[in-house]
Amino acid sequence: MLFPQLFRLADLSLLLLRFMVGIIFLASGWNHLKDPEGRSKSIGMSKSFIRFLGAAELAGSLGVIVGVLPQLAAIGLILLMVGAIQKKMFVWHTGFWGKQGYGWHYDLMLVLMCMVIASTGGGSYTLPRLFIGH
């Protein structure tokens, strides 16, 4: 291990990762709920599914941001992103990088970021740990 002292920053790094993932999904979920008809047309899903998707993204984002059930929230977001990757690969036939950067590389990166959150529990800086301790 070249820099073992960096382990002291692990919980802060996980907190920042949770914030970044949460902000991305918060914005996406809000856009789905704000204009379900427009989003429905743009990705080819029903308006009711878009509302569900938006609500799921908002719930997952809040879970990872504040650290309330962060593993469950991250796993839920992983499932959403796997669906997005599937649609891009097999329905839209989008490559990894895609045209103009709209490939599924971004979605895969979010899957892996959520895997880190799920596998670590999101670190020590979570709302329940602030009030309950551990």
C-alpha positions in Angstrom: 0.0 0.0 0.0 1.6 3.2 -1.2 -0.5 5.7 0.8 -2.2 4.0 3.7 -2.9 7.4 5.3 -5.5 8.0 2.6 -7.8 5.4 4.3 -8.7 8.2 6.7 -10.6 9.8 3.9 -12.6 6.8 3.0 -15.8 7.9 4.8 -15.6 11.4 3.4 -15.0 10.0 -0.1 -18.0 7.7 0.3 -20.1 10.7 1.4 -19.0 12.7 -1.6 -19.7 9.8 -3.9 -23.2 9.4 -2.4 -23.9 13.1 -2.9 -22.7 13.0 -6.5 -24.8 9.9 -7.3 -27.8 11.4 -5.4 -27.6 14.7 -7.2 -27.5 13.0 -10.6 -30.6 10.8 -9.9 -32.4 13.7 -8.1 -32.1 15.8 -11.2 -33.1 12.9 -13.5 -36.1 11.9 -11.4 -37.3 15.5 -11.1 -37.1 15.9 -14.9 -39.2 12.7 -15.3 -41.9 14.0 -12.9 -41.8 17.5 -14.2 -42.6 16.6 -17.8 -43.7 12.9 -18.0 -45.3 13.4 -21.4 -42.1 14.9 -23.0 -39.9 12.3 -21.3 -42.3 9.5 -22.4 -42.0 10.5 -26.0 -38.2 10.9 -25.8 -37.5 7.5 -24.4 -40.5 5.6 -25.7 -42.1 4.6 -22.4 -45.6 5.2 -21.1 -46.3 8.3 -19.0 -47.3 6.1 -16.0 -43.9 4.3 -16.2 -42.1 7.6 -16.5 -43.9 8.8 -13.3 -42.8 5.5 -11.6 -39.3 5.9 -12.8 -39.1 9.5 -11.6 -40.4 8.6 -8.2 -38.0 5.7 -7.9 -35.1 7.9 -8.9 -36.1 10.5 -6.4 -36.5 8.0 -3.6 -33.2 6.3 -4.4 -31.4 9.6 -4.6 -32.7 10.8 -1.3 -31.8 7.4 0.2 -28.2 7.5 -0.9 -27.7 11.2 -0.1 -28.9 11.1 3.5 -27.7 7.5 4.0 -31.1 6.0 5.0 -31.1 2.5 3.7 -28.3 3.4 1.3 -27.6 -0.2 0.2 -31.3 -0.7 -0.7 -31.4 2.6 -2.5 -28.2 1.9 -4.4 -29.4 -1.5 -5.5 -32.7 0.0 -6.7 -30.7 2.6 -8.7 -28.5 -0.2 -10.1 -31.7 -1.9 -11.4 -32.9 1.3 -13.0 -29.5 1.8 -14.7 -29.4 -1.8 -15.9 -32.7 -1.2 -17.6 -31.3 2.0 -19.2 -28.3 0.1 -20.5 -30.5 -2.7 -21.8 -32.6 -0.2 -23.7 -29.6 1.6 -25.1 -27.9 -1.6 -26.2 -30.7 -3.8 -27.5 -33.5 -1.4 -28.5 -31.7 1.7 -29.6 -28.5 -0.2 -30.6 -26.3 2.5 -29.1 -22.6 1.7 -28.7 -20.6 2.1 -25.6 -19.6 5.7 -26.4 -22.6 6.3 -28.6 -23.0 9.3 -30.9 -22.1 12.6 -29.4 -21.3 10.9 -26.1 -24.8 9.5 -25.5 -23.7 5.9 -25.2 -24.1 3.6 -22.2 -20.7 4.3 -20.7 -22.3 6.9 -18.4 -24.9 4.5 -17.2 -22.3 1.8 -16.5 -20.3 4.3 -14.5 -23.4 5.0 -12.3 -23.9 1.3 -11.9 -20.4 0.9 -10.6 -20.7 3.9 -8.3 -23.9 2.5 -6.8 -22.1 -0.9 -6.4 -19.5 0.9 -4.2 -22.3 2.4 -2.1 -24.1 -0.9 -1.8 -21.0 -2.9 -1.0 -19.7 -0.4 1.7 -23.0 0.7 3.1 -22.2 4.2 2.1 -19.6 4.8 4.8 -20.0 6.1 8.4 -21.5 9.6 7.5 -25.2 8.7 7.3 -28.2 10.3 9.0 -29.0 7.2 11.1 -25.5 7.0 12.4 -25.5 10.6 13.4 -28.5 10.1 15.6 -28.1 6.5 16.7 -24.3 6.1 16.6 -22.3 3.0 15.9 
